[in-house]
Amino acid sequence: MTLGRVIGSVVSTVKLEALSGYKILMVQPVDPRGEDAGAVTLALDTVQAGEGDTVLIIDEGNSSRMIVGDSMAPIRTMIVGIVDEVNMEANG
C-alpha cells in the first residue's frame, strides 16, 4: 500500500461495466510527511474519498480485481482507506 493525496477527479460519462459505480480520482503519492513522492495516478475510489484527503492506495491488479469481484476487470489502482493521521517514531 501507498500513501497518497486526492488532488482531483475524472468525469467519465461512458465507461466499462466493471468501473460502473466507482469514482475515478487523481491521486498524488506522498511520503509519511505529506511531501509529493512520485507521479500522479488514477485510482478507483471504494471509500468515498474527496479532494484533499490523504488515502491508502493499492497498486496491484489482482487485489483490485478481487475487491470489485471481476477477475477480468481492467483495474490496477484503488483507494482502499482514508488516513486520519500518520505517526512516526524518531530514530535514535
N, CA, C and O atoms as a GROMACS GRO file, in nm:
protein
  368
    1MET      N    1   0.084  -0.118   0.000
    1MET     CA    2   0.000   0.000   0.000
    1MET      C    3   0.088   0.124   0.000
    1MET      O    4   0.203   0.122   0.044
    2THR      N    5   0.029   0.230  -0.050
    2THR     CA    6   0.100   0.357  -0.063
    2THR      C    7   0.012   0.468  -0.009
    2THR      O    8  -0.110   0.462  -0.021
    3LEU      N    9   0.074   0.570   0.050
    3LEU     CA   10   0.001   0.689   0.090
    3LEU      C   11  -0.015   0.780  -0.030
    3LEU      O   12   0.073   0.788  -0.116
    4GLY      N   13  -0.128   0.849  -0.037
    4GLY     CA   14  -0.150   0.944  -0.144
    4GLY      C   15  -0.242   1.055  -0.098
    4GLY      O   16  -0.305   1.046   0.008
    5ARG      N   17  -0.250   1.161  -0.179
    5ARG     CA   18  -0.340   1.272  -0.152
    5ARG      C   19  -0.428   1.292  -0.275
    5ARG      O   20  -0.378   1.303  -0.387
    6VAL      N   21  -0.558   1.296  -0.255
    6VAL     CA   22  -0.650   1.315  -0.366
    6VAL      C   23  -0.640   1.459  -0.413
    6VAL      O   24  -0.657   1.553  -0.335
    7ILE      N   25  -0.613   1.477  -0.544
    7ILE     CA   26  -0.595   1.613  -0.597
    7ILE      C   27  -0.700   1.649  -0.701
    7ILE      O   28  -0.703   1.762  -0.749
    8GLY      N   29  -0.787   1.556  -0.737
    8GLY     CA   30  -0.889   1.587  -0.835
    8GLY      C   31  -0.968   1.463  -0.873
    8GLY      O   32  -0.943   1.353  -0.823
    9SER      N   33  -1.062   1.484  -0.964
    9SER     CA   34  -1.145   1.372  -1.009
    9SER      C   35  -1.150   1.370  -1.161
    9SER      O   36  -1.119   1.469  -1.227
   10VAL      N   37  -1.191   1.256  -1.213
   10VAL     CA   38  -1.207   1.239  -1.357
   10VAL      C   39  -1.354   1.210  -1.383
   10VAL      O   40  -1.411   1.121  -1.320
   11VAL      N   41  -1.414   1.283  -1.475
   11VAL     CA   42  -1.554   1.261  -1.509
   11VAL      C   43  -1.558   1.178  -1.636
   11VAL      O   44  -1.499   1.214  -1.738
   12SER      N   45  -1.629   1.066  -1.629
   12SER     CA   46  -1.642   0.976  -1.743
   12SER      C   47  -1.788   0.935  -1.756
   12SER      O   48  -1.839   0.860  -1.672
   13THR      N   49  -1.855   0.983  -1.860
   13THR     CA   50  -1.997   0.951  -1.876
   13THR      C   51  -2.017   0.813  -1.936
   13THR      O   52  -2.124   0.753  -1.921
   14VAL      N   53  -1.915   0.763  -2.004
   14VAL     CA   54  -1.922   0.628  -2.061
   14VAL      C   55  -1.800   0.551  -2.013
   14VAL      O   56  -1.686   0.595  -2.034
   15LYS      N   57  -1.823   0.436  -1.948
   15LYS     CA   58  -1.712   0.354  -1.902
   15LYS      C   59  -1.754   0.209  -1.898
   15LYS      O   60  -1.873   0.178  -1.904
   16LEU      N   61  -1.657   0.121  -1.887
   16LEU     CA   62  -1.684  -0.022  -1.882
   16LEU      C   63  -1.772  -0.056  -1.762
   16LEU      O   64  -1.769   0.013  -1.660
   17GLU      N   65  -1.849  -0.163  -1.775
   17GLU     CA   66  -1.938  -0.207  -1.668
   17GLU      C   67  -1.861  -0.232  -1.538
   17GLU      O   68  -1.912  -0.202  -1.430
   18ALA      N   69  -1.741  -0.286  -1.546
   18ALA     CA   70  -1.661  -0.316  -1.427
   18ALA      C   71  -1.629  -0.189  -1.347
   18ALA      O   72  -1.605  -0.197  -1.227
   19LEU      N   73  -1.628  -0.074  -1.412
   19LEU     CA   74  -1.596   0.053  -1.345
   19LEU      C   75  -1.721   0.126  -1.298
   19LEU      O   76  -1.711   0.226  -1.227
   20SER      N   77  -1.836   0.078  -1.337
   20SER     CA   78  -1.962   0.144  -1.304
   20SER      C   79  -1.982   0.149  -1.152
   20SER      O   80  -1.958   0.050  -1.082
   21GLY      N   81  -2.025   0.263  -1.104
   21GLY     CA   82  -2.050   0.280  -0.961
   21GLY      C   83  -1.930   0.328  -0.882
   21GLY      O   84  -1.941   0.352  -0.762
   22TYR      N   85  -1.815   0.343  -0.946
   22TYR     CA   86  -1.694   0.390  -0.878
   22TYR      C   87  -1.652   0.526  -0.932
   22TYR      O   88  -1.656   0.550  -1.053
   23LYS      N   89  -1.611   0.617  -0.840
   23LYS     CA   90  -1.549   0.743  -0.883
   23LYS      C   91  -1.406   0.713  -0.923
   23LYS      O   92  -1.342   0.623  -0.868
   24ILE      N   93  -1.356   0.789  -1.018
   24ILE     CA   94  -1.215   0.780  -1.057
   24ILE      C   95  -1.150   0.910  -1.007
   24ILE      O   96  -1.188   1.020  -1.046
   25LEU      N   97  -1.050   0.894  -0.920
   25LEU     CA   98  -0.985   1.010  -0.860
   25LEU      C   99  -0.838   1.017  -0.900
   25LEU      O  100  -0.774   0.914  -0.924
   26MET      N  101  -0.786   1.139  -0.906
   26MET     CA  102  -0.644   1.163  -0.931
   26MET      C  103  -0.574   1.166  -0.796
   26MET      O  104  -0.614   1.242  -0.707
   27VAL      N  105  -0.470   1.084  -0.781
   27VAL     CA  106  -0.400   1.072  -0.653
   27VAL      C  107  -0.252   1.102  -0.671
   27VAL      O  108  -0.186   1.045  -0.758
   28GLN      N  109  -0.201   1.191  -0.587
   28GLN     CA  110  -0.058   1.223  -0.582
   28GLN      C  111   0.005   1.140  -0.471
   28GLN      O  112  -0.026   1.162  -0.354
   29PRO      N  113   0.092   1.043  -0.504
   29PRO     CA  114   0.160   0.969  -0.398
   29PRO      C  115   0.239   1.065  -0.308
   29PRO      O  116   0.298   1.162  -0.356
   30VAL      N  117   0.240   1.038  -0.177
   30VAL     CA  118   0.311   1.122  -0.081
   30VAL      C  119   0.391   1.033   0.014
   30VAL      O  120   0.361   0.915   0.030
   31ASP      N  121   0.494   1.093   0.076
   31ASP     CA  122   0.570   1.022   0.179
   31ASP      C  123   0.499   1.042   0.313
   31ASP      O  124   0.398   1.113   0.318
   32PRO      N  125   0.548   0.981   0.421
   32PRO     CA  126   0.479   0.995   0.550
   32PRO      C  127   0.468   1.138   0.602
   32PRO      O  128   0.383   1.166   0.686
   33ARG      N  129   0.552   1.227   0.553
   33ARG     CA  130   0.544   1.368   0.593
   33ARG      C  131   0.445   1.448   0.508
   33ARG      O  132   0.420   1.565   0.534
   34GLY      N  133   0.389   1.383   0.404
   34GLY     CA  134   0.293   1.451   0.317
   34GLY      C  135   0.355   1.517   0.196
   34GLY      O  136   0.287   1.587   0.122
   35GLU      N  137   0.485   1.496   0.175
   35GLU     CA  138   0.555   1.554   0.060
   35GLU      C  139   0.532   1.467  -0.063
   35GLU      O  140   0.527   1.344  -0.053
   36ASP      N  141   0.519   1.530  -0.179
   36ASP     CA  142   0.499   1.456  -0.304
   36ASP      C  143   0.609   1.352  -0.323
   36ASP      O  144   0.727   1.378  -0.296
   37ALA      N  145   0.569   1.232  -0.369
   37ALA     CA  146   0.666   1.122  -0.382
   37ALA      C  147   0.633   1.035  -0.502
   37ALA      O  148   0.610   0.915  -0.487
   38GLY      N  149   0.629   1.094  -0.620
   38GLY     CA  150   0.602   1.014  -0.738
   38GLY      C  151   0.503   1.080  -0.830
   38GLY      O  152   0.456   1.192  -0.805
   39ALA      N  153   0.471   1.010  -0.937
   39ALA     CA  154   0.382   1.062  -1.040
   39ALA      C  155   0.235   1.043  -1.001
   39ALA      O  156   0.198   0.945  -0.936
   40VAL      N  157   0.153   1.138  -1.041
   40VAL     CA  158   0.008   1.131  -1.018
   40VAL      C  159  -0.048   1.009  -1.090
   40VAL      O  160  -0.006   0.976  -1.201
   41THR      N  161  -0.143   0.942  -1.025
   41THR     CA  162  -0.205   0.823  -1.083
   41THR      C  163  -0.356   0.834  -1.070
   41THR      O  164  -0.407   0.912  -0.989
   42LEU      N  165  -0.428   0.756  -1.148
   42LEU     CA  166  -0.573   0.747  -1.137
   42LEU      C  167  -0.608   0.624  -1.055
   42LEU      O  168  -0.545   0.520  -1.070
   43ALA      N  169  -0.707   0.637  -0.968
   43ALA     CA  170  -0.747   0.526  -0.882
   43ALA      C  171  -0.898   0.522  -0.867
   43ALA      O  172  -0.963   0.627  -0.860
   44LEU      N  173  -0.954   0.402  -0.863
   44LEU     CA  174  -1.095   0.385  -0.834
   44LEU      C  175  -1.114   0.404  -0.684
   44LEU      O  176  -1.036   0.355  -0.603
   45ASP      N  177  -1.219   0.477  -0.648
   45ASP     CA  178  -1.246   0.508  -0.508
   45ASP      C  179  -1.347   0.409  -0.451
   45ASP      O  180  -1.458   0.396  -0.503
   46THR      N  181  -1.309   0.339  -0.344
   46THR     CA  182  -1.401   0.245  -0.279
   46THR      C  183  -1.446   0.295  -0.142
   46THR      O  184  -1.523   0.227  -0.074
   47VAL      N  185  -1.398   0.413  -0.099
   47VAL     CA  186  -1.424   0.460   0.038
   47VAL      C  187  -1.483   0.601   0.045
   47VAL      O  188  -1.486   0.660   0.153
   48GLN      N  189  -1.529   0.655  -0.066
   48GLN     CA  190  -1.588   0.789  -0.069
   48GLN      C  191  -1.489   0.898  -0.027
   48GLN      O  192  -1.523   0.988   0.050
   49ALA      N  193  -1.367   0.888  -0.078
   49ALA     CA  194  -1.265   0.990  -0.053
   49ALA      C  195  -1.299   1.117  -0.130
   49ALA      O  196  -1.374   1.114  -0.228
   50GLY      N  197  -1.243   1.227  -0.084
   50GLY     CA  198  -1.265   1.354  -0.152
   50GLY      C  199  -1.135   1.430  -0.170
   50GLY      O  200  -1.031   1.393  -0.115
   51GLU      N  201  -1.142   1.536  -0.247
   51GLU     CA  202  -1.024   1.617  -0.275
   51GLU      C  203  -0.961   1.665  -0.145
   51GLU      O  204  -1.029   1.716  -0.056
   52GLY      N  205  -0.828   1.648  -0.135
   52GLY     CA  206  -0.753   1.688  -0.017
   52GLY      C  207  -0.734   1.577   0.084
   52GLY      O  208  -0.649   1.589   0.172
   53ASP      N  209  -0.811   1.468   0.074
   53ASP     CA  210  -0.796   1.357   0.168
   53ASP      C  211  -0.663   1.285   0.146
   53ASP      O  212  -0.617   1.268   0.033
   54THR      N  213  -0.602   1.242   0.256
   54THR     CA  214  -0.489   1.150   0.250
   54THR      C  215  -0.547   1.010   0.250
   54THR      O  216  -0.632   0.977   0.333
   55VAL      N  217  -0.502   0.928   0.156
   55VAL     CA  218  -0.563   0.796   0.136
   55VAL      C  219  -0.457   0.687   0.127
   55VAL      O  220  -0.339   0.713   0.104
   56LEU      N  221  -0.504   0.564   0.146
   56LEU     CA  222  -0.422   0.445   0.120
   56LEU      C  223  -0.462   0.392  -0.017
   56LEU      O  224  -0.581   0.374  -0.045
   57ILE      N  225  -0.363   0.367  -0.102
   57ILE     CA  226  -0.394   0.310  -0.233
   57ILE      C  227  -0.319   0.178  -0.249
   57ILE      O  228  -0.208   0.160  -0.200
   58ILE      N  229  -0.384   0.086  -0.320
   58ILE     CA  230  -0.315  -0.035  -0.362
   58ILE      C  231  -0.294  -0.023  -0.512
   58ILE      O  232  -0.381   0.026  -0.584
   59ASP      N  233  -0.180  -0.066  -0.558
   59ASP     CA  234  -0.144  -0.056  -0.699
   59ASP      C  235  -0.105  -0.195  -0.747
   59ASP      O  236   0.008  -0.220  -0.789
   60GLU      N  237  -0.202  -0.285  -0.741
   60GLU     CA  238  -0.178  -0.424  -0.778
   60GLU      C  239  -0.308  -0.479  -0.836
   60GLU      O  240  -0.412  -0.481  -0.769
   61GLY      N  241  -0.303  -0.524  -0.959
   61GLY     CA  242  -0.423  -0.563  -1.032
   61GLY      C  243  -0.504  -0.675  -0.970
   61GLY      O  244  -0.626  -0.663  -0.962
   62ASN      N  245  -0.440  -0.784  -0.927
   62ASN     CA  246  -0.516  -0.895  -0.871
   62ASN      C  247  -0.596  -0.853  -0.748
   62ASN      O  248  -0.713  -0.888  -0.736
   63SER      N  249  -0.535  -0.778  -0.658
   63SER     CA  250  -0.606  -0.731  -0.539
   63SER      C  251  -0.723  -0.642  -0.577
   63SER      O  252  -0.832  -0.655  -0.521
   64SER      N  253  -0.701  -0.552  -0.671
   64SER     CA  254  -0.808  -0.462  -0.714
   64SER      C  255  -0.922  -0.538  -0.778
   64SER      O  256  -1.039  -0.509  -0.752
   65ARG      N  257  -0.891  -0.636  -0.862
   65ARG     CA  258  -0.996  -0.715  -0.927
   65ARG      C  259  -1.074  -0.798  -0.824
   65ARG      O  260  -1.194  -0.820  -0.841
   66MET      N  261  -1.006  -0.844  -0.719
   66MET     CA  262  -1.076  -0.919  -0.614
   66MET      C  263  -1.176  -0.829  -0.542
   66MET      O  264  -1.285  -0.873  -0.507
   67ILE      N  265  -1.140  -0.704  -0.519
   67ILE     CA  266  -1.228  -0.610  -0.450
   67ILE      C  267  -1.355  -0.587  -0.529
   67ILE      O  268  -1.464  -0.583  -0.472
   68VAL      N  269  -1.344  -0.570  -0.662
   68VAL     CA  270  -1.463  -0.546  -0.743
   68VAL      C  271  -1.534  -0.675  -0.783
   68VAL      O  272  -1.644  -0.671  -0.837
   69GLY      N  273  -1.470  -0.789  -0.757
   69GLY     CA  274  -1.534  -0.917  -0.786
   69GLY      C  275  -1.539  -0.953  -0.933
   69GLY      O  276  -1.632  -1.022  -0.976
   70ASP      N  277  -1.441  -0.906  -1.011
   70ASP     CA  278  -1.438  -0.935  -1.155
   70ASP      C  279  -1.293  -0.965  -1.194
   70ASP      O  280  -1.210  -0.875  -1.203
   71SER      N  281  -1.264  -1.092  -1.217
   71SER     CA  282  -1.127  -1.134  -1.245
   71SER      C  283  -1.073  -1.083  -1.379
   71SER      O  284  -0.954  -1.094  -1.405
   72MET      N  285  -1.159  -1.029  -1.463
   72MET     CA  286  -1.116  -0.978  -1.594
   72MET      C  287  -1.121  -0.825  -1.603
   72MET      O  288  -1.090  -0.769  -1.708
   73ALA      N  289  -1.158  -0.758  -1.494
   73ALA     CA  290  -1.170  -0.612  -1.497
   73ALA      C  291  -1.035  -0.546  -1.523
   73ALA      O  292  -0.933  -0.589  -1.469
   74PRO      N  293  -1.034  -0.442  -1.607
   74PRO     CA  294  -0.908  -0.372  -1.637
   74PRO      C  295  -0.876  -0.268  -1.529
   74PRO      O  296  -0.874  -0.148  -1.556
   75ILE      N  297  -0.852  -0.316  -1.408
   75ILE     CA  298  -0.831  -0.229  -1.293
   75ILE      C  299  -0.697  -0.263  -1.230
   75ILE      O  300  -0.661  -0.380  -1.218
   76ARG      N  301  -0.625  -0.159  -1.189
   76ARG     CA  302  -0.498  -0.182  -1.121
   76ARG      C  303  -0.491  -0.108  -0.988
   76ARG      O  304  -0.449  -0.166  -0.888
   77THR      N  305  -0.532   0.018  -0.984
   77THR     CA  306  -0.511   0.101  -0.866
   77THR      C  307  -0.644   0.140  -0.803
   77THR      O  308  -0.735   0.188  -0.871
   78MET      N  309  -0.654   0.120  -0.671
   78MET     CA  310  -0.776   0.153  -0.597
   78MET      C  311  -0.743   0.223  -0.467
   78MET      O  312  -0.640   0.199  -0.405
   79ILE      N  313  -0.833   0.311  -0.427
   79ILE     CA  314  -0.826   0.374  -0.295
   79ILE      C  315  -0.902   0.283  -0.200
   79ILE      O  316  -1.019   0.253  -0.221
   80VAL      N  317  -0.833   0.238  -0.093
   80VAL     CA  318  -0.894   0.142  -0.002
   80VAL      C  319  -0.904   0.193   0.142
   80VAL      O  320  -0.949   0.120   0.229
   81GLY      N  321  -0.862   0.316   0.167
   81GLY     CA  322  -0.874   0.370   0.303
   81GLY      C  323  -0.848   0.519   0.305
   81GLY      O  324  -0.776   0.572   0.221
   82ILE      N  325  -0.909   0.586   0.403
   82ILE     CA  326  -0.884   0.727   0.427
   82ILE      C  327  -0.800   0.736   0.555
   82ILE      O  328  -0.836   0.677   0.657
   83VAL      N  329  -0.689   0.808   0.548
   83VAL     CA  330  -0.594   0.817   0.660
   83VAL      C  331  -0.632   0.935   0.749
   83VAL      O  332  -0.647   1.048   0.702
   84ASP      N  333  -0.646   0.907   0.878
   84ASP     CA  334  -0.673   1.014   0.975
   84ASP      C  335  -0.545   1.086   1.016
   84ASP      O  336  -0.540   1.208   1.023
   85GLU      N  337  -0.440   1.007   1.043
   85GLU     CA  338  -0.311   1.066   1.078
   85GLU      C  339  -0.201   0.964   1.058
   85GLU      O  340  -0.225   0.843   1.054
   86VAL      N  341  -0.078   1.015   1.045
   86VAL     CA  342   0.040   0.930   1.032
   86VAL      C  343   0.131   0.963   1.150
   86VAL      O  344   0.166   1.079   1.172
   87ASN      N  345   0.169   0.861   1.226
   87ASN     CA  346   0.263   0.878   1.338
   87ASN      C  347   0.392   0.808   1.306
   87ASN      O  348   0.391   0.692   1.265
   88MET      N  349   0.503   0.877   1.326
   88MET     CA  350   0.635   0.817   1.304
   88MET      C  351   0.718   0.836   1.430
   88MET      O  352   0.721   0.946   1.486
   89GLU      N  353   0.786   0.731   1.473
   89GLU     CA  354   0.877   0.742   1.586
   89GLU      C  355   1.008   0.798   1.537
   89GLU      O  356   1.054   0.765   1.428
   90ALA      N  357   1.069   0.883   1.618
   90ALA     CA  358   1.201   0.937   1.585
   90ALA      C  359   1.305   0.827   1.598
   90ALA      O  360   1.302   0.749   1.693
   91ASN      N  361   1.398   0.821   1.502
   91ASN     CA  362   1.506   0.724   1.508
   91ASN      C  363   1.621   0.780   1.590
   91ASN      O  364   1.674   0.887   1.560
   92GLY      N  365   1.659   0.707   1.695
   92GLY     CA  366   1.775   0.746   1.772
   92GLY      C  367   1.736   0.828   1.887
   92GLY      O  368   1.822   0.870   1.964
   0.00000   0.00000   0.00000
